[in-house]
Amino acid sequence: MGKMIFAALCLASAALAGCAARESAQVSSEQISWNCDRIDPPSQGSQVQPPRAMDELLAAYEEIGRQHVKNSSLLTLSPRSTSSFRMASEVRQELREIAQEIIANGFDATEPLLEFLARELRQSRPETYGRDRLDFTRHVLNMLVTIGDPACVPFLLEILESPNVPENPESERAFPEARPNQSRAVLVQLAVLDALQHLTYLRFAGSDSSRGVERTSILVDCGQPQDEGPNFTEIAEAYRNIVDLLGLDRDEWHDHAVRTAHRMLQSEEIEVIHQAISFLQSPRDDNSRMAFVRGEMRDSEPLATLDRIAEIVPGLLSAITDEPQMKDPAFRPIRWLQALCAYGPHARPYVHILIQLHEAESSGESRSGGFRALGKVGGNEVMDHLAEQLPVIQTKAEAAAARADRLAGRRSDLREERRSQFRERTAWRSAEINLGLAFDRWTARHFETNEARLEWWKLN
């Protein structure tokens, strides 16, 4: 009797779970079809709310910013940094939801957003809380970049040349990230320049670029030395020349940037080549900093790029180094290893170069990234290399763990040393895990220990 009751309860639970799953799947499907392009509306009886008018959306967006500026430094003119996201989670969610609702209108949202931006630039808002000052400019520009309408570029070029914004008092105190000579007008111009770089896939020498922009735009020299800072008039004129040449067509801008990157691959300068590779290997859809959508490489000739990288790397081995303090990634072997391994099994003809680059690394962090990269390539030579590294990395991981354990709970004056040893232990443990994952991937098996991996490889 007890078994029958237990079976009945299990069946009832499964039925309820199935109903809940079907309801959840139905709602999710309707919401997705509605949010994509508003072509396929929800079915009759759905609870999905109809889209709001743009005026209503922008009014709600501004009101949220006004109400919650004490909890947020996102709506400021300061350049993007980690501090931009130190805000209450519910506030961040509100801003994200209203922004996504605006973006869902596509190109129809461009003109209302530009009008909102023009009104915002004419305002002089007082300091609101601490050192932050409410300003919607940068966030609105991010939405325009996400929408990707080229029609907004002429208006942005006018702002770049002549922002005509009232100055806020105490701007240096309000924007601590800014240099002393950067007024509100300059901060607006830098934000607009950042948006133009993402929209057009091009940036020009002398411009202050945001983090990660090398993946979304290609550097074109317009005759201005980079160390002199941006000359907004010259840069605006350079963008206008591109618009006159190619028109307001983002596909044409993108193709022009790809052709420019391919020409840069023939350069003799490591930094230039590395920049071209970073751009070509990034997905085109990754041009937005608000929606992280990954896709295929933007490179139109990936195998030719692979051959070019393999051709130049041997000559660069004497110049690149694995020193962690190297700020320029163009001189790190892990970056070139990742660049070659990005082509997966197509990189197998150059396996000797891959192994040479990997052996040039010494830190646990670099080794970990190298194993993760080699796991994309596979092949007998790579597997031999992974098998050789299994006992080596295991020994290093155990030694790092032992050193960290010895320092655990020691005096407070050893705090920095403890942190250093903890990071080293984490790095070598990560290397051991990524090595195992790479090995297991190409054997199509899961092994519990490194000894089992080695035993299997010797037999097979």
Summary of the structure (lengths in Angstrom):
residues: 460
radius of gyration: 26.8
end to end distance: 52.9
largest distance: 87.9
contacts: 1350
relative contact order: 0.05
helix: 67%
strand: 2%
